[in-house]
């Protein structure tokens, strides 16, 4: 049979208006005009340009990803009236194989995701903003007129900052978080799901990545201290910051921009832009300044239930309609690397594979990366970073938030933790004890992945957390090119 011309299907996001919203605004937007599985890197608001595969593919892959009525960050996908579609689903639904490979489907899915989020902007949450107004020449930033940022003060080339698709706050931060008990959250969290945990004073709060993946920032107070808990899915960076800065409390939102594929945040008080992966101010009043990291740990939900049964868990009642539990970046972390549209200025460090997860440590001007693949073999690493002794634990059993369409069904990527190996001034040395636990050789005490002593002479004691991240290598290697890599010994 002769080859057939590719057919085109137009997709729209039907965006529900917030209650009490005025008429007008962005009610729907075309996010893609596509059918085949090979798409150019064209992001919102430009329609995606796709063509049918040359061979060995199926035209259903994009349809499975963008089925009519499927929830996306801006609302639900709807087919344009009068456009032929064919069967938009496969017999295996969202969990079917990806005939064209993860790479192509990931690009097309992210095209839809980025364009959908571009229509979800909420009004600025801050009032009485005292942002520094721009000085100097017109900045090379699209939409700069809407900002109070001083674009004349920057520590990075502005051309390195690219649009991710959504506008400012198009991915909405959670500013008034609600919390539920562990028992209530257990109704909708799977034991393997990744959860970020922040402990300050005597308070423990847990932030499921199934919620963070849709909001990226939670402005909160833990143990009486204002903190922001953040997650950049494209870099797999889960980091928390102290919001106390320069005599004021900052509230953070999303700029809709990326640098080296990483979230660029802004504070609503001064409109300074901040690099999430490093906590550094890069544009505006506080350019060149550094936020203070707050230790946070990503563990599986089962560990939260066991270790902190009285913890407060971020509620799904966020004020936004999102399909929590679903992963809008399906197949991303098994792809060949970051999306080039967002990484065009990045400096690829080829010492490790770009999507390898690494434990990222930094202290005293030194940086160290410990690859998950090597930690999975050893389970324990005892290292020195900038003159500071650190013990790193690794345990299996935690699902990837960036693999399957359902986070609960993500493949097992494990998780890590970093601590000071000292109790009461006594230096401890550790070894794996099996079943995701660890034992110190000095006392024989058994410890959990959370750094708590479970049984033995030191039972009930807690190791001091060390700030660390579970980054993708491309992100850590780009922002910290001088980093050393642990050799597994």
C-alpha positions in Angstrom: 0.0 0.0 0.0 1.1 3.5 -0.6 2.1 5.8 2.3 -0.7 7.9 3.7 -0.3 11.6 4.5 -0.3 12.3 8.2 -3.6 13.6 9.6 -3.7 16.4 12.0 -5.6 16.6 15.2 -6.1 19.9 17.2 -6.3 19.8 20.9 -7.6 22.4 23.3 -7.4 22.7 27.1 -10.8 23.5 28.5 -9.9 25.5 31.6 -12.5 25.8 34.4 -12.7 29.3 35.7 -12.0 29.8 39.4 -15.0 30.5 41.6 -15.7 34.2 41.6 -13.5 34.9 38.6 -14.5 37.7 36.3 -15.6 36.9 32.8 -13.0 36.9 30.0 -9.4 35.7 30.3 -8.1 32.5 29.0 -10.8 29.9 29.0 -9.2 27.5 26.4 -6.1 27.4 24.4 -4.9 25.2 21.6 -2.0 23.2 22.9 -1.1 20.9 20.0 -1.9 20.1 16.4 -0.6 16.6 16.2 -1.1 13.0 15.3 2.2 11.2 14.8 4.8 10.5 17.3 7.7 12.7 16.1 7.4 16.3 17.3 9.6 19.3 17.0 10.6 21.0 20.2 7.8 23.6 19.9 6.4 24.7 23.2 3.4 26.8 24.3 1.8 28.9 23.0 3.1 27.7 19.6 1.2 24.6 18.5 3.2 21.4 18.4 4.3 20.3 15.0 4.2 16.6 14.6 4.5 14.2 11.8 3.7 10.5 11.5 6.5 8.1 12.2 8.5 6.9 9.2 8.4 3.3 10.2 7.6 0.9 13.0 5.4 3.2 15.0 1.8 3.6 15.8 -0.3 6.8 15.7 -2.0 5.9 18.9 0.9 6.9 21.2 0.1 10.6 21.3 -3.6 9.8 21.5 -3.1 7.6 24.6 -1.2 10.5 26.2 -3.8 13.1 25.3 -7.1 11.2 25.5 -10.2 13.4 25.5 -11.1 14.4 29.0 -7.7 13.7 30.4 -6.7 16.0 33.2 -3.7 18.2 32.6 -2.4 21.1 34.7 -4.7 23.6 33.1 -8.0 21.7 33.0 -9.1 18.8 30.7 -8.1 18.0 27.1 -10.9 18.4 24.6 -10.8 17.6 20.9 -11.6 20.4 18.5 -15.1 20.2 17.0 -15.4 18.3 13.8 -11.9 16.8 13.9 -11.6 13.1 13.2 -9.7 11.1 15.8 -10.0 7.4 15.7 -9.5 5.3 18.8 -7.8 7.5 21.4 -6.9 4.7 23.8 -5.1 1.4 23.7 -6.4 -1.9 25.1 -3.9 -1.5 28.0 -4.8 2.1 28.7 -2.1 4.4 30.2 0.0 1.5 31.3 0.5 0.1 27.8 3.9 -0.1 26.2 5.3 2.9 24.4 5.6 1.8 20.8 7.7 4.8 19.7 9.8 4.8 22.8 9.8 6.9 25.9 11.8 9.7 24.2 9.2 10.6 21.6 6.2 10.2 23.8 7.9 12.2 26.5 8.4 15.1 24.2 4.8 15.1 22.9 3.4 14.7 26.4 5.5 17.6 27.7 4.4 19.8 24.8 0.8 19.3 26.0 1.8 19.8 29.6 3.7 23.0 29.1 1.0 24.6 26.9 -1.8 23.5 29.3 0.0 25.1 32.3 0.4 28.3 30.3 -3.3 29.1 30.9 -3.4 28.4 34.6 -2.1 31.7 36.0 -3.7 33.0 39.1 -3.7 36.6 40.3 -0.6 37.6 42.3 -0.9 36.4 45.8 1.2 39.2 47.3 -0.1 42.7 47.9 1.9 45.8 48.5 4.9 44.4 46.6 8.1 46.4 47.0 10.0 45.0 44.1 13.0 46.8 42.8 12.1 48.3 39.4 14.3 47.7 36.5 17.2 49.9 35.6 19.5 50.1 32.6 18.7 48.8 29.1 15.7 46.8 28.1 16.3 43.3 29.3 16.4 40.2 27.1 13.5 38.7 28.9 10.1 38.3 27.2 7.3 39.8 29.3 9.7 41.9 31.4 7.2 44.7 31.6 5.1 42.6 34.0 7.9 42.3 36.5 9.2 44.7 39.1 12.5 42.9 39.0 15.7 44.9 38.6 16.9 43.2 35.4 20.0 45.4 35.4 21.3 43.4 38.3 22.1 39.8 37.3 24.8 37.2 38.1 24.1 35.1 35.0 23.5 35.9 31.3 19.8 36.6 30.9 19.8 34.6 27.6 20.4 31.4 29.7 16.9 31.9 31.2 14.3 30.3 29.0 10.6 30.1 29.0 9.2 26.7 30.3 5.8 27.4 28.8 3.7 28.5 31.8 3.5 32.2 32.8 4.4 33.5 36.2 2.6 31.3 38.8 1.1 29.2 36.0 2.4 26.4 38.1 0.8 27.6 41.3 2.7 27.5 44.6 0.7 26.4 47.7 0.6 29.4 50.0 -1.9 28.2 52.6 -1.2 24.5 53.0 -3.6 22.3 54.8 -2.5 19.1 56.6 -4.1 15.8 57.5 -3.1 12.9 59.8 -0.9 10.0 58.7 -4.0 7.8 59.0 -6.0 9.9 56.7 -3.2 10.3 54.1 -2.7 6.5 54.1 -6.0 6.2 52.3 -4.5 7.7 49.2 -0.8 7.2 49.5 0.9 4.0 48.5 3.7 2.6 50.7 6.3 3.0 47.9 5.5 6.6 47.1 8.2 9.3 47.6 7.5 11.9 50.3 9.7 14.8 51.3 10.1 15.2 55.1 11.1 18.3 56.9 11.8 18.2 60.7 12.3 21.4 62.7 12.1 21.7 66.5 9.6 19.1 67.5 7.5 19.2 64.4 7.6 16.8 61.5 5.8 17.6 58.2 5.5 15.3 55.1 5.0 16.6 51.6 4.1 13.9 49.0 5.7 14.3 45.7 2.4 13.4 44.1 1.3 16.9 45.2 4.6 18.8 44.8 4.9 17.6 41.2 1.9 19.8 40.3 2.9 22.9 42.4 6.7 22.8 42.8 6.6 25.2 45.8 4.9 25.0 49.2 5.3 28.1 51.4 4.9 26.8 55.0 5.9 27.1 58.6 7.6 24.1 60.3 8.5 24.2 64.0 7.8 27.9 64.1 10.2 28.6 61.2 9.0 29.8 57.8 10.2 27.4 55.1 9.7 26.7 51.4 9.6 23.1 50.3 10.4 22.9 46.6 10.6 20.2 43.9 11.8 20.7 40.3 10.6 17.6 38.3 12.9 18.2 35.4 16.0 18.1 37.6 14.6 15.8 40.4 15.7 18.4 42.9 13.8 18.3 46.2 15.1 21.1 48.4 13.8 23.2 51.3 14.8 26.8 52.2 14.5 29.1 55.2 12.2 31.9 54.2 13.7 34.3 56.7 16.0 36.6 54.7 17.4 40.1 55.2 15.0 40.9 58.0 11.8 39.8 56.2 9.9 36.6 55.4 9.9 35.8 51.7 7.1 34.0 49.8 8.1 32.2 46.7 6.4 31.5 43.4 7.2 30.1 40.0 8.5 32.5 37.3 7.5 30.1 34.5 11.2 30.2 33.5 14.0 27.6 33.6 17.7 27.8 33.6 19.7 24.7 32.6 16.3 22.9 32.9 15.9 24.0 36.5 13.1 25.9 38.1 13.6 29.6 38.5 11.7 30.8 41.5 10.9 34.4 42.5 10.1 36.0 45.8 6.9 38.1 45.8 8.4 40.8 48.1 11.2 42.0 45.8 10.6 40.0 42.6 14.2 38.7 42.8 14.7 35.5 40.7 16.2 32.6 42.5 17.8 29.4 41.1 16.1 26.5 42.9 18.9 23.9 42.5 21.4 26.2 44.3 19.3 28.6 46.3 21.2 31.5 44.7 19.6 34.9 43.7 20.4 35.3 40.0 18.4 38.4 38.9 17.1 41.4 40.9 17.7 43.0 44.2 19.2 39.9 45.9 21.3 38.7 42.9 24.4 37.1 44.3 22.8 36.3 47.7 22.3 32.8 49.0 19.2 31.3 50.7 19.8 29.0 53.7 19.0 25.4 53.0 16.8 23.4 55.4 17.6 19.7 55.6 14.9 17.6 53.9 14.8 13.9 53.1 12.8 12.0 50.5 11.7 8.6 51.8 8.9 6.2 50.9 5.5 6.6 52.6 5.9 3.4 54.5 8.9 4.9 56.3 6.9 8.0 57.3 4.2 5.9 58.8 6.7 3.8 60.8 9.0 6.6 61.9 6.7 9.6 62.4 3.1 8.3 63.0 2.2 11.8 64.4 3.5 13.7 61.4 1.4 16.2 59.6 0.9 15.4 55.9 0.2 17.9 53.2 -3.4 17.6 52.1 -4.8 17.2 48.6 -7.2 20.0 49.4 -5.0 22.6 47.8 -7.6 24.8 46.3 -6.7 23.5 42.8 -8.2 20.7 40.8 -5.3 18.4 39.9 -5.1 14.6 39.4 -2.9 14.0 42.4 -1.2 10.6 42.2 -0.7 10.9 38.4 2.7 11.8 36.9 2.5 14.3 34.1 6.1 13.6 33.1 5.6 10.0 32.3 8.8 8.2 31.1 10.9 11.3 31.7 13.6 9.8 33.9 14.2 6.9 31.6 14.9 9.1 28.7 18.3 9.9 27.2 18.7 13.2 29.0 17.2 16.6 29.7 14.9 18.2 27.1 17.3 20.2 24.9 14.8 23.1 24.5 15.3 23.7 28.2 19.0 22.8 28.3 20.5 24.6 25.3 23.0 26.6 27.4 23.8 23.7 29.7 27.3 22.2 29.8 27.0 18.5 29.5 29.3 16.7 32.0 29.8 13.2 30.5 31.4 11.6 33.5 28.1 10.0 34.3 24.9 9.4 32.4 22.7 12.5 32.5 19.7 10.9 34.2 21.7 9.0 36.8 20.5 10.0 40.3 23.2 11.2 42.6 23.4 12.2 46.2 24.6 15.8 46.0 26.7 17.1 48.9 28.4 20.4 49.4 30.4 21.8 52.3 33.3 24.1 52.8 33.7 24.9 49.1 33.8 21.3 48.1 31.1 19.3 46.2 30.7 15.6 45.9 28.3 13.4 44.0 27.6 9.8 45.0 25.9 7.8 42.1 22.8 5.8 43.1 24.1 2.9 40.9 27.2 2.6 43.1 25.4 3.2 46.4 22.9 0.4 45.5 25.9 -2.0 45.6 27.5 -0.7 48.8 24.4 0.6 50.7 26.7 2.8 52.9 29.3 5.4 52.0 31.5 7.2 54.5 33.0 10.3 53.0 34.5 13.6 53.8 33.3 16.8 52.2 35.1 20.1 52.9 36.5 18.7 56.1 33.2 17.3 57.3 32.6 13.6 57.9 29.3 12.4 56.4 27.7 9.0 56.2 25.3 8.3 53.4 22.7 5.5 53.5 20.9 4.0 50.5 17.9 1.7 50.6 15.6 0.2 48.0 11.9 0.4 47.9 11.0 4.0 46.9 9.2 4.5 43.6 10.2 7.1 41.0 7.8 10.0 40.7 8.9 10.5 37.1 8.5 7.1 35.6 5.0 5.6 35.3 1.8 7.5 34.6 0.9 6.5 38.2 3.5 7.5 40.7 2.5 4.5 42.9 3.5 2.2 40.0 6.9 3.9 39.3 9.9 1.7 39.2 12.0 1.2 42.3 14.8 3.8 42.3 15.6 3.6 46.0 16.4 6.6 48.2 19.3 8.1 50.1 20.0 9.9 53.4 23.0 11.8 54.7 24.0 12.3 58.3 26.8 13.3 60.6 28.2 10.0 61.9 28.6 11.3 65.4 26.6 10.7 68.6 27.6 12.4 71.9 31.0 13.3 70.4 31.6 9.7 69.4 32.5 8.9 65.8 30.5 5.9 64.5 31.2 3.7 61.5 28.4 2.0 59.6 27.7 -1.1 57.6 24.5 -2.5 56.0 22.4 -4.6 58.2 19.9 -5.9 55.6 16.3 -5.1 55.1 17.1 -1.4 54.4 18.7 -1.0 57.8 22.2 -0.1 59.0 24.5 -1.0 61.9 27.2 0.9 63.6 30.3 -1.1 64.4 31.1 0.6 67.7 27.9 -0.3 69.5 26.0 -2.7 67.2 23.0 -0.4 67.2 20.6 -0.8 64.3 19.6 2.4 62.4 16.8 3.2 59.9 17.1 5.1 56.6 15.8 8.1 58.5 18.8 8.1 60.9 16.9 6.9 63.9 18.4 4.2 66.2 15.9 1.3 66.3 17.5 -1.2 68.6 20.7 -1.6 70.6 22.7 0.6 73.0 21.7 3.8 71.3 18.1 3.0 70.6 15.9 6.1 70.3 18.8 8.4 69.3 18.7 10.4 66.1 21.6 11.2 63.8 21.9 14.9 62.7 20.7 15.4 59.1 23.1 16.8 56.5 21.7 19.0 53.7 21.7 16.9 50.5 19.7 16.2 47.4 18.9 13.3 45.1 19.6 15.2 41.8 19.8 14.0 38.3 23.5 14.1 37.4 23.1 16.5 34.5 21.7 19.1 36.9 24.4 18.7 39.7 27.2 18.5 37.1 26.0 21.7 35.4 25.6 23.8 38.5 28.6 22.3 40.3 31.0 21.5 37.5 33.9 21.2 40.0 32.2 18.4 41.8 34.1 15.2 42.6 32.4 11.8 42.1 32.6 9.1 44.7 34.3 6.0 43.3 32.4 3.4 45.3 35.2 2.6 47.7 
